[in-house]
Amino acid sequence: MALTLEDRLDIMEIPGRYGDAIDDRNWDKLRRIFTPDAVFDLTGVGSRVLDGIDDIVAFMEEEAAHPRTHMMTNIYVDDLGDDVELRFRIVALLGKGKTGTASYYDRVVKTDEGWRVAHRETTLRRRDKRNAKVDLDGTAL
């Protein structure tokens, strides 16, 4: 698939729109982020796999421990031929002076309504990070 500049821009808006939907508790806007049958894998942050948009919305309304603010960063799109992957990170304000980070790995698809997340995996650590010598000898921050 050859992504156009317009495709890339539309896809790169997804993280910001997702963060605002969650922060505003606007589940109608959240429904415009995911496909109806989307899978949201939160096992990498100690939670569960969400199956379908109704489960995603119910989880966000009733179960999730939401940060106060989502700030999305390191956003980029990889055109993998048959798949399109969106990657980004979150810096989250957790309250009481605490912050947290996580990584998001999305498979996005183009629908009649625009680009939507079909599968999302969220992890606390980068899934493809390797340890370098600087990490092992304690000199990295």
Backbone torsions as a table, in degrees:
resi	resn	phi	psi	omega
1	MET	NA	129.3	176.8
2	ALA	-97.4	111.0	-179.6
3	LEU	-77.3	135.0	173.6
4	THR	-83.3	168.3	175.3
5	LEU	-61.4	-38.9	177.7
6	GLU	-62.7	-41.6	176.0
7	ASP	-58.0	-49.3	-178.4
8	ARG	-59.4	-43.2	179.5
9	LEU	-64.3	-43.6	178.6
10	ASP	-61.2	-43.7	179.9
11	ILE	-65.3	-41.1	-176.8
12	MET	-71.4	-11.8	174.0
13	GLU	-80.5	-18.0	-175.4
14	ILE	-56.4	-47.8	-178.5
15	PRO	-59.5	-43.6	179.3
16	GLY	-64.8	-42.3	178.9
17	ARG	-65.6	-38.5	176.8
18	TYR	-62.8	-50.4	-179.2
19	GLY	-57.6	-44.2	179.3
20	ASP	-66.3	-40.5	179.0
21	ALA	-60.2	-43.5	179.4
22	ILE	-67.6	-48.3	-178.4
23	ASP	-61.4	-35.5	-180.0
24	ASP	-86.5	-6.9	-175.8
25	ARG	56.8	40.5	-178.2
26	ASN	-101.5	91.4	-173.4
27	TRP	-72.7	-23.7	174.0
28	ASP	-64.2	-42.2	176.9
29	LYS	-67.9	-36.2	178.2
30	LEU	-61.6	-37.6	178.8
31	ARG	-62.9	-21.2	178.6
32	ARG	-87.4	0.0	177.9
33	ILE	-91.5	-38.1	-171.2
34	PHE	-109.8	155.4	169.4
35	THR	-72.9	159.1	179.7
36	PRO	-57.6	-32.6	-177.6
37	ASP	-103.5	21.8	-176.9
38	ALA	-59.0	149.0	172.3
39	VAL	-112.2	130.9	179.7
40	PHE	-122.6	104.6	-175.7
41	ASP	-92.4	107.5	179.7
42	LEU	-105.1	13.0	-178.7
43	THR	-64.4	-26.9	178.9
44	GLY	-72.4	-7.6	175.1
45	VAL	-121.6	20.7	173.5
46	GLY	83.8	18.7	179.6
47	SER	-117.8	-137.0	-173.0
48	ARG	-131.6	176.4	174.7
49	VAL	-88.5	129.3	176.8
50	LEU	-99.6	134.4	-173.0
51	ASP	-119.9	100.4	178.6
52	GLY	94.0	156.4	-175.0
53	ILE	-63.3	-34.7	179.2
54	ASP	-64.9	-38.9	176.9
55	ASP	-68.0	-39.2	178.0
56	ILE	-60.8	-49.5	-179.1
57	VAL	-63.2	-45.6	179.9
58	ALA	-60.4	-42.3	178.5
59	PHE	-61.2	-47.1	-178.1
60	MET	-63.8	-34.8	-179.8
61	GLU	-76.9	-37.0	-167.1
62	GLU	-115.2	-24.2	-170.7
63	GLU	-120.1	-32.1	-168.5
64	ALA	-65.5	145.3	170.9
65	ALA	-99.1	89.2	-173.6
66	HIS	-77.4	138.4	167.9
67	PRO	-67.6	164.1	178.5
68	ARG	-68.2	-35.8	-177.1
69	THR	-145.9	136.4	172.1
70	HIS	-99.1	125.3	172.9
71	MET	-120.8	112.5	-174.7
72	MET	-92.7	141.2	-176.8
73	THR	-150.1	174.3	178.7
74	ASN	51.5	47.5	-175.6
75	ILE	-89.4	126.3	172.9
76	TYR	-154.5	162.2	-175.3
77	VAL	-121.1	133.7	173.5
78	ASP	-114.7	123.8	173.9
79	ASP	-89.1	108.5	-174.9
80	LEU	-100.4	20.7	-178.9
81	GLY	89.0	-84.6	179.1
82	ASP	-84.6	-20.4	-178.2
83	ASP	-125.2	156.7	172.6
84	VAL	-122.2	125.4	-178.8
85	GLU	-113.2	133.3	175.1
86	LEU	-111.4	128.0	177.7
87	ARG	-122.3	142.5	174.3
88	PHE	-161.8	168.3	178.5
89	ARG	-122.1	158.7	175.7
90	ILE	-119.9	138.2	163.8
91	VAL	-111.7	118.1	-172.6
92	ALA	-113.6	133.1	171.8
93	LEU	-85.5	116.5	-173.8
94	LEU	-94.7	-12.1	-176.8
95	GLY	99.0	159.1	179.7
96	LYS	54.8	35.5	176.5
97	GLY	77.8	6.3	-178.1
98	LYS	-98.5	148.1	174.2
99	THR	-129.1	163.3	176.5
100	GLY	-146.1	164.1	176.6
101	THR	-133.3	158.3	173.5
102	ALA	-156.8	163.1	178.0
103	SER	-115.0	141.1	179.4
104	TYR	-117.0	136.5	178.1
105	TYR	-128.7	108.5	-175.6
106	ASP	-112.0	140.2	164.1
107	ARG	-102.6	119.6	-176.9
108	VAL	-111.0	149.8	-179.4
109	VAL	-132.6	150.3	177.2
110	LYS	-89.2	125.1	179.5
111	THR	-115.8	177.2	175.7
112	ASP	-62.7	-23.9	179.5
113	GLU	-94.5	0.6	-178.5
114	GLY	115.6	-171.1	-178.6
115	TRP	-73.1	134.6	-178.7
116	ARG	-137.7	154.6	176.5
117	VAL	-82.5	122.1	176.4
118	ALA	-95.5	-30.5	179.2
119	HIS	-148.3	132.3	177.9
120	ARG	-130.8	133.1	171.9
121	GLU	-120.2	132.0	179.1
122	THR	-120.5	131.5	-178.7
123	THR	-132.6	154.4	176.4
124	LEU	-76.5	-32.3	178.4
125	ARG	-115.2	153.0	175.3
126	ARG	-57.5	131.6	-176.0
127	ARG	-73.9	-22.6	-179.9
128	ASP	-110.3	17.7	177.9
129	LYS	-76.7	133.3	174.0
130	ARG	-110.1	155.4	177.1
131	ASN	-83.0	128.8	174.4
132	ALA	-98.8	167.1	179.9
133	LYS	-53.4	-39.5	-179.1
134	VAL	-62.1	-30.1	176.8
135	ASP	-74.1	-33.5	-175.0
136	LEU	-82.6	-26.7	-177.4
137	ASP	-95.3	3.8	173.6
138	GLY	84.6	6.8	-178.9
139	THR	-87.3	-13.7	177.9
140	ALA	-75.3	148.5	177.6
141	LEU	-74.5	NA	NA
